[in-house]
């Protein structure tokens, strides 16, 4: 069987860690090109760079334009939805997102609206009413651009599902990325035939998480690193399924040839392949013989 080619559906290349800045302090020069080199060599075929605000989405598009294998999203993360009101003109802010999405589509780079959704774990950043209001507003972008949605859900399953239900005819498809919910949360998402579930290291922390992930049909699952976050740590239940590793060094001893210890990278997306995903590949191979 040919080498498996992978798409990492969530990489935060706009994060300061990829500029060598950790907690506001510069430790090394930016190293995105070295990160990409490792990703391509590991069999990553495409990467989607996530946008979480208007300005971040602009940066994500600029990064995506540097390589034919990079694509991006345009949208506002639930914890940053106050930026609509802080702009002084929420409707103009939405229009600016629409304009940026159009520009990115014309360039063949913008492939989804998001990251948008609800995050009730971090209400100190943005209250729930504001999150719900501007999550719903962003369906207008998906509807007008005819794009799928890159979705975020934390501790908000029922409100999230209610909003999806009200807007189910306004988006072609979506993926609830970095899923960490319960079996009930999973099943609420799977009740929408056009919603997929994104799995990363944060999805594999506990034995309970593993059981929930086992219940995701392979054809409804997508894989992601959400780097530089959500790596599979030694304390995670999912560490037992990791079959490969890369040399790493602390950020203070940065080396372009090594990973930064504690910073996730798209080359590690292969760690998510064992088990469930390989079953699909085996089934596909069998169907062709």
Secondary structure, DSSP 8 states (H G I E B T S, - for coil): -----EEEEEE-TTSGGGGTEETTEE-S---HHHHHHHHHHTTEEEEEE---SHHHHHHHHHHHTT-TTEEEEE---GGGTHHHHHTS-HHHHHHHHHHHHHHHHHTT-EEEEEEEEEEGGGTTTS-HHHHHHHHHHTHHHHHHHT-EEEEEEES-HHHHHHHHHHTTTS-S-EEE-S----HHHHHHHHTSTTEEEEE-GGGGSSHHHHHHHHTS-GGGEEE---BTS----TTSGGGGG------EE-GGG--TTSEETT---GGGGGGGTTTHHHHHHHHHHHHT-
